[in-house]
Amino acid sequence: MALSVRLDPVLAARVDEESKRLGISKSDLVKDALELRLGLKNPYNLLRQVRSGNPMGDSAASERTGAGLRAKLRAKRSH
């Protein structure tokens, strides 16, 4: 869903600066801020999950990353 919001120039500049500092899009920065504000994302719960020692996400995601990257680059060059 697209949402259009008007920001005052000072706030717009801060959003731009922060997104550049973090290396993320302005859209991702605003979505993250909304999720935090609306209680959809809770840093404390994430910290508890990380400290629990239980596996998170795909445990094999960081295996053989070089081979996967080479395959993607070969596929891209072949087009």
PyMOL commands that set and color helices and strands:
alter all, ss='L'
color gray80, all
select helices_A, chain A and resi 9-22+26-37+43-51+65-77
alter helices_A, ss='H'
color red, helices_A
deselect
rebuild
show_as cartoon
